[in-house]
């Protein structure tokens, strides 16, 4: 046997290169994103994308390419952007990594043309998929040198023709908004003449900023209004170098409907990506550090959401209480003898008293007050109620009767007062626990338990909610009148509740339904 060395030639099938490009970008709409990101890497300040049924054109005013640049562009798997990860003009963190994204164009078109200009160099390259594959072992593609166009300036235009599918401009716009760093300074993208702008989301914003040993995590999470809740595009966009890699739900999968109101963008440029940019290398220390930081963020989001939900629920409860007390007041006007505080003051014409509702009245001078409903923050005795009897003030004025102190169990209590002249009752709806009483009275304060199973069931619908509150209030007012005779109190309550939901013509009232 001869000791002479022999060699093998490594060859790569052309169709395999195309297949890799197509599979890296299974959704062919991704190719447009890739072309725009190439323009960003080339320090373009403007990219114009034209989308029609016959062709797609992506034109930029970046640095363009000379002959060496074109050779580098078609160098499959080039490490150029890894070696030079920052652009020369604007210092941008370059997005492209694998140098094969150009072949993704063939997932949607059979042919693409590249026209580029840099300084005095101008050329056009035509890549025809069918002709290139049929070209035996030759890897050469046609290049035509052009006269420099001074009006054009530096930049590159990619034109895709012989499209295999059509693209909707609105779909392209959405993908560009997600997959391109359009928030970057000195960079804008236009689709068919309309600028792509970052999506703005109305709602409560929670800024995010974490420092880790691997890099900075920053962004913003938004709690959308309830009417904007949607199952579409759920989750938080995780971006690397301004490009959305994927959406994450984190622990929101167990939040139920609350998850449909959470959106946001989180930037973490240090996260390592999979080769197809579809996700992250999850067993990496960078990703584990990222998850640990996001646990704190999501706990904060959950607290903020609960607070907003409580405020919204309190507004709904407040309206229901006000309507219920207005109707109870109406019933007491019809049955003044049921008032536990004596006869309701009569009013003169235009004033409030037993003859009028008294909820809203015209401005008036100092006159005897009738019945009204008003908001109460807290009812705590003032220092003036506890002045020493030896003081000069206390010797001239009689000491006020000490009022019962309003005990609020939680910050989310809803409190309103129904007045009868100078006296009345205070209604406090608070969270007293599922095992707590449905309602109770301390002095002139009526407590209604919002955690009671019956209350929670009736609170689901507006009409039932108002009726249930009115039932509990009339029950307690009736017991105040004669606590030793519950049967008589029950009969009074029945009359009050009936008259509370009776119109002026004596017919049963129908509660108006609110939209939503």
C-alpha positions as a printed NumPy array, in Angstrom:
array([[  0.   ,   0.   ,   0.   ],
       [  1.141,   3.489,  -0.786],
       [  1.928,   5.818,   2.096],
       [  0.92 ,   8.786,  -0.025],
       [ -1.762,  10.908,   1.694],
       [ -5.179,  11.154,   0.12 ],
       [ -7.908,  13.751,   0.61 ],
       [-11.677,  13.921,   0.587],
       [-13.567,  16.894,  -0.738],
       [-16.384,  18.185,   1.504],
       [-19.418,  19.183,  -0.469],
       [-22.752,  20.598,   0.55 ],
       [-25.856,  20.062,  -1.504],
       [-27.327,  23.405,  -2.663],
       [-30.88 ,  22.37 ,  -1.867],
       [-29.792,  21.735,   1.715],
       [-28.748,  25.374,   2.137],
       [-32.17 ,  26.52 ,   0.945],
       [-33.905,  24.003,   3.19 ],
       [-32.004,  25.282,   6.23 ],
       [-33.034,  28.852,   5.45 ],
       [-36.661,  27.902,   4.975],
       [-36.831,  25.849,   8.159],
       [-35.164,  28.5  ,  10.262],
       [-38.054,  30.752,   9.287],
       [-41.02 ,  28.407,   9.031],
       [-43.421,  31.342,   8.946],
       [-42.423,  33.024,   5.709],
       [-43.581,  36.4  ,   7.029],
       [-40.439,  36.248,   9.18 ],
       [-38.3  ,  36.916,   6.142],
       [-39.548,  40.508,   5.975],
       [-38.6  ,  40.999,   9.594],
       [-35.17 ,  39.549,   8.856],
       [-34.609,  41.91 ,   5.933],
       [-35.607,  44.94 ,   8.017],
       [-33.282,  43.837,  10.824],
       [-30.452,  43.561,   8.298],
       [-31.107,  47.201,   7.436],
       [-30.996,  48.09 ,  11.136],
       [-27.632,  46.314,  11.472],
       [-26.398,  48.332,   8.467],
       [-27.092,  51.632,  10.318],
       [-30.122,  52.556,   8.197],
       [-32.246,  55.41 ,   9.518],
       [-35.221,  54.586,   7.301],
       [-36.588,  51.392,   5.776],
       [-39.448,  51.404,   3.253],
       [-41.341,  48.145,   2.818],
       [-43.709,  47.775,  -0.121],
       [-46.131,  44.871,   0.008],
       [-48.293,  43.972,  -3.014],
       [-49.769,  40.796,  -4.403],
       [-46.926,  40.447,  -6.903],
       [-43.824,  41.516,  -5.017],
       [-42.212,  42.655,  -1.785],
       [-39.6  ,  45.408,  -1.756],
       [-37.445,  46.316,   1.247],
       [-35.347,  49.455,   0.637],
       [-33.035,  51.073,   3.192],
       [-30.611,  53.992,   3.371],
       [-27.963,  52.095,   5.333],
       [-24.255,  51.874,   4.617],
       [-24.799,  49.659,   1.554],
       [-22.324,  47.055,   0.321],
       [-19.283,  47.078,  -1.868],
       [-17.859,  43.98 ,  -3.564],
       [-16.338,  42.673,  -0.356],
       [-19.594,  43.363,   1.443],
       [-21.554,  41.337,  -1.116],
       [-19.149,  38.433,  -0.789],
       [-19.553,  38.576,   2.957],
       [-23.346,  38.782,   2.587],
       [-23.464,  35.539,   0.621],
       [-20.973,  33.799,   2.892],
       [-23.205,  31.126,   4.393],
       [-22.881,  30.975,   8.172],
       [-20.647,  34.036,   8.303],
       [-19.459,  35.049,  11.753],
       [-19.087,  38.709,  10.707],
       [-21.785,  39.992,  13.08 ],
       [-20.401,  37.939,  15.937],
       [-16.91 ,  39.311,  15.346],
       [-18.226,  42.875,  14.928],
       [-21.402,  42.924,  17.054],
       [-21.705,  46.731,  17.109],
       [-22.539,  48.849,  14.061],
       [-19.943,  51.503,  13.128],
       [-22.141,  54.601,  12.828],
       [-24.799,  54.396,  15.567],
       [-23.189,  51.773,  17.776],
       [-26.199,  49.472,  17.481],
       [-26.114,  45.975,  18.896],
       [-26.443,  43.937,  15.736],
       [-29.289,  41.434,  15.644],
       [-28.317,  38.932,  12.964],
       [-26.137,  35.995,  13.985],
       [-26.217,  33.059,  11.614],
       [-25.821,  34.57 ,   8.124],
       [-28.435,  32.337,   6.558],
       [-31.543,  34.484,   6.972],
       [-31.299,  35.661,   3.359],
       [-32.304,  32.188,   2.224],
       [-35.526,  32.518,   4.171],
       [-36.694,  34.689,   1.278],
       [-37.021,  31.537,  -0.789],
       [-39.74 ,  30.314,   1.573],
       [-42.048,  32.906,   0.001],
       [-40.495,  33.725,  -3.374],
       [-38.66 ,  31.816,  -6.073],
       [-36.412,  34.741,  -6.847],
       [-34.902,  37.731,  -5.118],
       [-32.853,  40.65 ,  -6.387],
       [-30.422,  42.756,  -4.378],
       [-29.416,  46.21 ,  -5.557],
       [-26.841,  47.946,  -3.401],
       [-24.69 ,  51.056,  -3.5  ],
       [-21.774,  52.161,  -1.355],
       [-19.633,  55.111,  -2.329],
       [-18.678,  54.685,  -5.974],
       [-19.701,  51.026,  -6.069],
       [-23.131,  49.938,  -7.314],
       [-24.312,  46.458,  -8.32 ],
       [-27.281,  44.125,  -8.656],
       [-27.337,  40.422,  -7.733],
       [-30.107,  38.106,  -8.917],
       [-30.728,  34.857,  -7.036],
       [-33.036,  32.497,  -8.918],
       [-33.738,  29.354,  -6.929],
       [-34.466,  27.03 ,  -9.874],
       [-31.485,  28.138, -11.974],
       [-29.095,  28.004,  -9.038],
       [-30.024,  24.422,  -8.14 ],
       [-29.763,  23.336, -11.796],
       [-26.301,  24.867, -12.098],
       [-24.449,  21.632, -11.311],
       [-21.588,  22.209,  -8.899],
       [-21.265,  25.905,  -9.575],
       [-22.059,  28.138,  -6.595],
       [-21.791,  31.325,  -8.57 ],
       [-24.706,  33.726,  -8.937],
       [-25.122,  36.517, -11.506],
       [-23.814,  39.97 , -10.559],
       [-24.171,  43.087, -12.691],
       [-22.147,  46.226, -12.044],
       [-24.192,  49.413, -12.316],
       [-23.435,  53.085, -12.773],
       [-23.588,  54.901,  -9.469],
       [-26.873,  56.734,  -8.927],
       [-26.086,  59.963,  -7.008],
       [-29.798,  60.466,  -6.228],
       [-30.063,  57.086,  -4.587],
       [-27.252,  57.458,  -2.08 ],
       [-25.857,  54.554,  -0.109],
       [-28.181,  51.72 ,   0.808],
       [-29.616,  48.37 ,  -0.221],
       [-32.878,  47.303,  -1.867],
       [-34.126,  43.708,  -1.78 ],
       [-36.915,  42.784,  -4.188],
       [-38.786,  39.492,  -3.893],
       [-40.687,  38.377,  -7.   ],
       [-42.612,  35.284,  -8.09 ],
       [-44.283,  35.134,  -4.668],
       [-45.61 ,  31.781,  -3.508],
       [-48.131,  33.42 ,  -1.203],
       [-49.636,  36.808,  -0.551],
       [-49.063,  38.948,   2.504],
       [-51.493,  41.294,   4.227],
       [-49.898,  44.666,   5.032],
       [-51.538,  44.647,   8.474],
       [-49.927,  41.294,   9.295],
       [-46.546,  42.574,   8.154],
       [-47.009,  45.7  ,  10.281],
       [-47.776,  43.637,  13.374],
       [-44.755,  41.405,  12.864],
       [-42.464,  44.38 ,  12.293],
       [-43.809,  46.05 ,  15.454],
       [-42.91 ,  42.928,  17.46 ],
       [-39.749,  41.716,  15.76 ],
       [-37.865,  44.894,  14.922],
       [-36.32 ,  47.482,  17.301],
       [-38.603,  50.282,  16.083],
       [-38.174,  52.141,  19.379],
       [-34.507,  52.7  ,  18.57 ],
       [-33.321,  56.238,  17.966],
       [-32.702,  57.35 ,  14.374],
       [-34.632,  54.399,  12.979],
       [-38.038,  54.23 ,  11.313],
       [-39.889,  51.656,   9.229],
       [-42.687,  52.368,   6.752],
       [-45.128,  49.814,   5.337],
       [-46.707,  51.005,   2.081],
       [-46.008,  54.578,   3.121],
       [-47.331,  54.33 ,   6.699],
       [-44.908,  54.444,   9.58 ],
       [-44.838,  51.506,  11.965],
       [-45.158,  52.822,  15.502],
       [-44.734,  51.019,  18.807],
       [-47.987,  49.691,  20.159],
       [-49.339,  51.822,  22.945],
       [-51.442,  50.182,  25.612],
       [-53.716,  52.156,  27.891],
       [-53.801,  51.002,  31.482],
       [-51.842,  50.978,  34.703],
       [-48.113,  50.828,  33.997],
       [-45.56 ,  49.069,  36.149],
       [-41.917,  49.886,  35.291],
       [-39.443,  47.015,  35.505],
       [-35.736,  47.364,  36.28 ],
       [-33.471,  44.637,  37.64 ],
       [-29.712,  44.322,  37.727],
       [-28.217,  40.841,  37.465],
       [-24.68 ,  39.529,  37.249],
       [-25.302,  38.895,  33.545],
       [-26.893,  42.2  ,  32.577],
       [-29.811,  44.574,  32.955],
       [-33.491,  43.592,  32.777],
       [-35.762,  46.492,  31.961],
       [-39.17 ,  47.185,  30.478],
       [-42.767,  47.823,  31.39 ],
       [-45.835,  45.759,  32.249],
       [-49.34 ,  47.13 ,  31.707],
       [-52.58 ,  46.109,  33.385],
       [-55.193,  46.755,  30.727],
       [-58.688,  48.064,  31.531],
       [-61.205,  45.248,  31.885],
       [-62.921,  46.17 ,  28.604],
       [-59.624,  45.62 ,  26.763],
       [-59.059,  42.144,  28.188],
       [-58.429,  39.563,  25.48 ],
       [-57.109,  36.052,  25.069],
       [-55.285,  37.113,  21.901],
       [-51.584,  37.902,  22.249],
       [-51.629,  36.994,  25.928],
       [-48.407,  37.186,  27.871],
       [-45.371,  39.41 ,  28.16 ],
       [-43.012,  39.917,  25.216],
       [-39.427,  39.017,  26.041],
       [-37.082,  40.974,  23.814],
       [-33.412,  40.533,  23.029],
       [-31.756,  43.495,  21.288],
       [-35.192,  45.045,  20.737],
       [-36.635,  41.953,  19.029],
       [-39.407,  39.834,  20.535],
       [-38.203,  36.26 ,  20.903],
       [-41.371,  34.87 ,  22.448],
       [-44.199,  35.625,  24.854],
       [-44.084,  34.326,  28.392],
       [-46.998,  33.799,  30.796],
       [-44.771,  33.07 ,  33.79 ],
       [-47.135,  32.041,  36.647],
       [-50.097,  33.879,  35.059],
       [-51.4  ,  30.573,  33.73 ],
       [-53.027,  30.095,  37.147],
       [-54.479,  33.616,  37.349],
       [-57.597,  32.842,  35.336],
       [-59.254,  35.828,  33.654],
       [-56.743,  38.19 ,  35.249],
       [-54.104,  36.981,  32.778],
       [-56.138,  38.372,  29.86 ],
       [-55.456,  41.904,  31.151],
       [-51.659,  41.655,  31.478],
       [-49.367,  42.769,  28.663],
       [-45.873,  44.161,  28.535],
       [-42.358,  44.18 ,  27.136],
       [-39.252,  43.037,  28.979],
       [-35.762,  43.534,  27.537],
       [-32.92 ,  41.206,  28.493],
       [-30.169,  41.385,  25.881],
       [-27.957,  38.928,  27.734],
       [-30.281,  35.935,  27.268],
       [-28.745,  33.198,  25.057],
       [-30.932,  32.191,  22.09 ],
       [-31.579,  28.939,  20.309],
       [-30.209,  28.727,  16.785],
       [-33.652,  29.418,  15.253],
       [-34.284,  32.363,  17.618],
       [-37.569,  30.734,  18.676],
       [-36.646,  30.57 ,  22.341],
       [-33.958,  30.669,  24.996],
       [-31.417,  28.177,  26.257],
       [-33.343,  27.498,  29.438],
       [-30.687,  25.547,  31.325],
       [-28.254,  28.455,  31.064],
       [-27.323,  30.484,  34.186],
       [-28.447,  33.645,  32.368],
       [-31.983,  32.355,  31.876],
       [-32.238,  31.063,  35.45 ],
       [-31.158,  34.466,  36.752],
       [-33.758,  36.077,  34.511],
       [-36.556,  33.878,  35.892],
       [-35.567,  34.651,  39.47 ],
       [-35.789,  38.39 ,  38.816],
       [-39.121,  38.036,  37.026],
       [-40.626,  36.188,  39.997],
       [-40.312,  39.412,  41.992],
       [-41.792,  41.427,  39.158],
       [-44.813,  39.159,  38.732],
       [-45.503,  39.25 ,  42.483],
       [-45.603,  43.049,  42.236],
       [-47.906,  42.852,  39.207],
       [-50.244,  40.542,  41.092],
       [-50.451,  42.947,  44.044],
       [-51.148,  45.874,  41.712],
       [-53.835,  43.911,  39.883],
       [-55.565,  42.953,  43.132],
       [-55.549,  46.588,  44.23 ],
       [-57.083,  47.725,  40.932],
       [-59.665,  44.961,  41.072],
       [-60.619,  46.068,  44.587],
       [-61.   ,  49.683,  43.503],
       [-63.194,  48.694,  40.557],
       [-65.281,  46.403,  42.738],
       [-65.632,  49.153,  45.338],
       [-67.006,  51.528,  42.733],
       [-69.571,  48.944,  41.734],
       [-70.493,  48.248,  45.366],
       [-70.675,  51.955,  46.134],
       [-73.215,  52.526,  43.356],
       [-75.281,  49.552,  44.513],
       [-75.308,  50.753,  48.145],
       [-76.292,  54.246,  47.129],
       [-79.201,  52.963,  45.039],
       [-80.313,  50.571,  47.798],
       [-80.259,  53.325,  50.438],
       [-82.141,  55.662,  48.129],
       [-84.88 ,  53.076,  47.83 ],
       [-84.901,  52.406,  51.58 ],
       [-85.243,  56.142,  52.12 ],
       [-88.213,  56.162,  49.733],
       [-89.86 ,  53.391,  51.744],
       [-89.324,  55.273,  55.029],
       [-90.899,  58.377,  53.515],
       [-93.986,  56.281,  52.796],
       [-93.85 ,  54.717,  56.271],
       [-92.408,  57.376,  58.634],
       [-93.749,  55.526,  61.679],
       [-91.207,  52.752,  60.981],
       [-88.274,  55.086,  61.581],
       [-86.355,  54.057,  64.722],
       [-85.358,  57.695,  65.259],
       [-88.776,  59.199,  65.661],
       [-90.858,  61.163,  63.207],
       [-89.081,  62.231,  60.033],
       [-88.982,  66.043,  59.777],
       [-91.551,  67.468,  57.376],
       [-90.299,  69.865,  54.752],
       [-91.595,  73.056,  53.353],
       [-92.022,  73.49 ,  49.613],
       [-88.736,  72.92 ,  47.813],
       [-87.077,  71.434,  50.916],
       [-86.366,  67.849,  52.053],
       [-88.459,  65.904,  54.485],
       [-91.1  ,  63.208,  54.629],
       [-92.683,  64.432,  51.433],
       [-89.593,  64.24 ,  49.189],
       [-86.788,  61.833,  48.396],
       [-84.084,  64.161,  49.625],
       [-81.267,  62.435,  47.758],
       [-80.576,  65.404,  45.549],
       [-82.035,  68.849,  46.24 ],
       [-81.489,  72.413,  45.073],
       [-79.152,  74.649,  47.078],
       [-80.854,  75.914,  50.2  ],
       [-80.337,  78.181,  53.19 ],
       [-80.116,  76.854,  56.712],
       [-83.288,  74.832,  57.069],
       [-84.218,  71.569,  58.854],
       [-82.722,  68.639,  56.984],
       [-84.722,  65.637,  55.852],
       [-83.374,  62.283,  54.688],
       [-80.28 ,  61.966,  52.552],
       [-77.589,  59.531,  51.537],
       [-73.969,  60.64 ,  51.846],
       [-70.486,  59.17 ,  51.667],
       [-68.556,  58.503,  54.865],
       [-64.823,  57.958,  55.107],
       [-64.563,  57.102,  58.807],
       [-66.704,  57.998,  61.77 ],
       [-64.297,  58.553,  64.632],
       [-65.118,  60.821,  67.577],
       [-63.305,  64.156,  67.331],
       [-61.292,  65.678,  70.118],
       [-63.96 ,  68.34 ,  70.56 ],
       [-66.385,  65.622,  71.697],
       [-64.141,  64.781,  74.638],
       [-63.366,  68.227,  76.084],
       [-62.873,  68.364,  79.829],
       [-66.056,  69.361,  81.693],
       [-64.168,  72.069,  83.603],
       [-63.297,  73.994,  80.444],
       [-65.036,  77.2  ,  79.572],
       [-66.383,  75.76 ,  76.34 ],
       [-67.959,  72.718,  77.996],
       [-69.663,  74.911,  80.6  ],
       [-71.458,  76.861,  77.887],
       [-72.364,  74.042,  75.482],
       [-73.967,  70.723,  76.383],
       [-71.686,  67.75 ,  75.82 ],
       [-72.502,  65.909,  72.603],
       [-73.76 ,  62.39 ,  72.835],
       [-70.926,  60.008,  72.096],
       [-71.359,  58.289,  68.734],
       [-70.446,  54.659,  68.181],
       [-67.01 ,  54.289,  66.631],
       [-66.928,  52.877,  63.111],
       [-64.716,  49.805,  63.024],
       [-63.275,  49.101,  59.559],
       [-61.695,  45.68 ,  59.153],
       [-60.064,  46.209,  55.746],
       [-58.947,  49.194,  53.637],
       [-61.525,  48.236,  51.01 ],
       [-64.602,  48.926,  53.124],
       [-67.414,  50.9  ,  51.456],
       [-69.193,  53.253,  53.871],
       [-72.286,  55.394,  53.299],
       [-74.7  ,  57.154,  55.633],
       [-78.477,  57.458,  55.439],
       [-79.535,  60.501,  57.472],
       [-82.873,  61.221,  59.155],
       [-82.671,  64.878,  60.016],
       [-79.719,  65.165,  62.381],
       [-79.494,  61.425,  62.988],
       [-79.475,  58.282,  60.875],
       [-77.651,  55.051,  60.162],
       [-74.231,  54.335,  58.722],
       [-73.941,  51.4  ,  56.34 ],
       [-70.509,  49.726,  56.164],
       [-69.843,  46.958,  53.64 ],
       [-66.635,  45.212,  54.634],
       [-64.843,  41.872,  54.349],
       [-65.621,  39.98 ,  57.568],
       [-64.783,  36.455,  56.388],
       [-66.93 ,  33.662,  54.982],
       [-67.714,  32.417,  58.488],
       [-68.638,  35.895,  59.708],
       [-72.249,  37.076,  60.127],
       [-74.21 ,  38.109,  57.055],
       [-74.89 ,  41.46 ,  58.719],
       [-74.939,  42.991,  62.209],
       [-75.64 ,  46.295,  63.907],
       [-73.62 ,  48.174,  66.488],
       [-75.478,  51.261,  67.669],
       [-76.462,  53.025,  64.443],
       [-73.857,  51.306,  62.274],
       [-75.   ,  48.464,  60.03 ],
       [-72.244,  46.095,  58.912],
       [-72.767,  43.951,  55.819],
       [-70.338,  41.108,  55.18 ],
       [-69.065,  41.072,  51.581],
       [-67.473,  37.661,  52.119],
       [-70.718,  35.942,  53.085],
       [-71.624,  33.265,  50.479],
       [-75.151,  34.642,  50.01 ],
       [-73.884,  38.197,  49.486],
       [-71.286,  36.988,  46.969],
       [-73.926,  35.061,  45.056],
       [-76.374,  37.98 ,  44.908],
       [-73.617,  40.459,  44.007],
       [-73.08 ,  38.855,  40.607],
       [-76.021,  40.738,  39.054],
       [-76.763,  44.401,  39.569],
       [-80.497,  44.023,  40.315],
       [-80.039,  41.206,  42.812],
       [-77.143,  43.073,  44.43 ],
       [-79.222,  46.189,  45.111],
       [-82.172,  44.145,  46.345],
       [-80.007,  42.138,  48.743],
       [-78.421,  45.247,  50.266],
       [-81.855,  46.826,  50.667],
       [-83.097,  43.614,  52.334],
       [-80.308,  43.665,  54.9  ],
       [-80.627,  47.383,  55.64 ],
       [-84.424,  47.229,  56.097],
       [-83.953,  44.17 ,  58.296],
       [-81.611,  45.994,  60.653],
       [-83.634,  49.218,  60.677],
       [-86.769,  47.24 ,  61.528],
       [-84.988,  45.522,  64.421],
       [-83.792,  48.908,  65.71 ],
       [-87.433,  49.981,  66.046],
       [-88.437,  47.094,  68.271],
       [-85.655,  44.575,  68.924],
       [-87.796,  42.659,  71.443],
       [-90.459,  41.763,  68.877],
       [-88.76 ,  40.078,  65.889],
       [-92.087,  39.021,  64.324],
       [-93.28 ,  42.619,  64.185],
       [-89.876,  43.671,  62.902],
       [-90.182,  41.095,  60.146],
       [-93.572,  42.5  ,  59.107],
       [-92.162,  46.052,  59.053],
       [-89.262,  44.9  ,  56.959],
       [-91.613,  43.246,  54.489],
       [-93.547,  46.507,  54.088],
       [-90.401,  48.615,  53.752],
       [-88.861,  46.28 ,  51.186],
       [-92.076,  46.231,  49.164],
       [-92.342,  50.027,  49.151],
       [-88.627,  50.418,  48.428],
       [-89.141,  48.842,  45.022],
       [-92.433,  50.532,  44.2  ],
       [-92.676,  53.372,  41.683],
       [-94.591,  56.549,  42.396],
       [-97.669,  55.085,  40.709],
       [-97.748,  52.246,  43.232],
       [-96.63 ,  49.568,  40.786],
       [-93.603,  47.33 ,  41.448],
       [-90.413,  49.013,  40.285],
       [-88.155,  47.535,  37.626],
       [-84.452,  48.202,  38.122],
       [-82.753,  49.54 ,  35.042],
       [-80.064,  47.303,  33.66 ],
       [-76.662,  48.842,  33.187],
       [-74.63 ,  48.064,  30.116],
       [-71.919,  45.515,  30.773]])
